[in-house]
Amino acid sequence: MDGYNYLSVLVSIILGLGITNLLLGFAGLVRERARIRMYAPVPIWMATLFFAHVQMWWAMFGLVGVTHWTFARFLSVLLQPVALFLTSAFIVPSFTEQGSINLKEGFFRELRWFGCGLLAMTLTSVAKNYLIAGHMETADIVAHIVFGGLALGPMLVRSEVFHRFLAPAALLLLLAYTALLFADLGRFG
């Protein structure tokens, strides 16, 4: 087994756990709908993070050509899905409590942690690109600046109107980013 296949197992496990958490969260929203006070940004962010997991797994294929692995390189690859998993855990509501579940209340309770997770995802992506490829393309740099700016929103702004706009904007930007930069499976991300 080569280094990539060996190291990608742990990354795949973490991504799989994050996807499982999100899918269980979506199923919980459906099953517990009678006691949920809906807040649209929550399921939209959950969808965004689901696609981020898939995009990250897709981008992992670009690392298949890396033959020299150091612990720092591996850690830069590992920390990105760890940040994504934790970010997902902050947005998925808990269904263990009794009574009604107020998604807006839970969203704003975890908002700063959620924003920190988004920012950590962005920063670990930049670190990974520089540690492995040694550079980033201009379009990718711009995208990471935009995603970093989006991450600051949950950390700094508590406006309900702002978050009703930010959640779908982030989803559309992630989908556009993925379509533009990762349409080809061989492209590094």
N, C-alpha and C positions, 0 to 999 in steps of 0.2 A: 504494500500500500504506500503510495507517495504521500508527501507532506500535506498537500492540499486536501486529499480525500480524508486523511486522518483528522486534520484540524477542522474541516467543514462539518464533521459529525456534531461537535459540540455547538457550533453556530446554528446548525439545522435544528437541534433539539430546542434551543432557546427560542428560535423563530416559531417552531411548532407549538411551544407552550404559549407564546403570545397570541398566535392565531386561535388556539383552543380557547384561551381566555375571552377573546373578542367574540368568537362564535357562541360560546356559552352565554356571554352577555346579551347578544342579539336574541338568542333563544329565550333568555330570561325576560327580556322586554316583551316578547310575544306572550309567553306563558303567564306573566304577572301583570298583563296590561290593565286588568281591572283595578289594580291598586297603585298604578303608576301615574304620577302627574308629569306628563311629557314636557320635555324642554328640547326643542329640535336640535340645538348644537351638539347634544350628547350622542345621538345615533349617527349624526353626520361625522363627528370626530371619530367615532368607532369605525365607520366605513373608511375614513381617511387612513386610520392606523392599520386597518386590515390591508389596504392597498400598499401602504408603506412596508408592511411585512413581506408581501409578495414581491414588491420591487426590490427589497433588500436581498431576498433569496435569489431573485433573478440576477442581480448584480454580482452575487457570489460566483456565478459561472465565469465572470471575467477574471477571477483570480486563479483559474485552473492552470494558467501558464506560469504562475509564480513558482519558481523552483527553490529559491533560497528563503527560508522562513526563519525569522528571529522571534524571540518572545515578544519584543516590542511590536513587531508587525502583526503577530497573531493577536496580541492584546488590543491593538487598534481595530482589528476586524471583529473581535469578540465584544468589545464594549458598545459598539453601535447597536447590535440586537438586544443587548442588556438594557440600554437606555430606552429602546423602543418597547421592550416588554414592560418596563416600569411605567413608562408613559401610558401604555394601554391599561395597566392596572389602576392608574389614577383616574381614568375616565370611565371604566366599566363600573356600573353601580353594584352595590352589594344587595343581594336579595335575601340575606339572612335575617334582616330586621323585620319585626312584625308591623302591621299597619301599612299605611300608604308610603310610597316611595316618591319623594320629590326630587326629580332629576336636576332641576335648577339649583336647589339647595346643595345637593351633593357636588354639582359641577363647580359652584363658586367656593365651596369648602376646600376643594382640592386644586383650585385654579392655579395657584402659584407653583405647586409641585408639578402640575401638568405642564406648565410653561417651562419649568426647569428641565423636565424630561425632553421636551421638544428642542430646547437649546442644546442639551447634551447630545441628542441625536445628530444635530447639525454639526457640532464641533467634532464629534468622533468621526463623522463622515469626512470632514476636511483632514483630520489627522490621518485617517486611513489612506486617503488619496496621496498625501505627501509622503507617508512612510513607505508605501508600496510602489506607487508610480513615480514619485518624486516631483509631481507637478499636477496642476489641474487646468483644464481648458477654460477659456474665458467664459463661455456660456455656463459651464458648471460653477464657476466662481460666482457669477451673477445669481444663479439659482440658489446657491448656498447663502448668499447675502440676503436674498428675499426670504428664504426659509428661516434664517436667523432673526430677521425682523419680525416675521410672523410669530416666532417663539416668544418674543418680548411682549407681544400683545397680552397673552394670558398672565404674564408676570406683572404687568403694569396697569392694565385697564380692567375695571370691574363693571363696565357698562353692559347691560343686557342687550341693547341694540347693537353694540360693537360686536359682541360674540355671535349674534344671529347672522351677521355679515361675514365674520372671520371664518367660521366653520366651513360654509360652502366655498368660500374663496380658497381656503387651504386645500380642500378636496380637488377643486378644479386645477389649481396650480400643480399639485402633485401628479395628477393624471396627465397634464400637459408636459410636465418635466419628464415623466416616465416615457411618454410617447415620443418625445423629441430626442432624448439622449439614450434610451435603452431599447429602441425598436429592434435592434440587431443583437441577438443573444451573445455574440462574441465581444461586445463592447464592454469595457471595464467601467464600473460605477462606484 
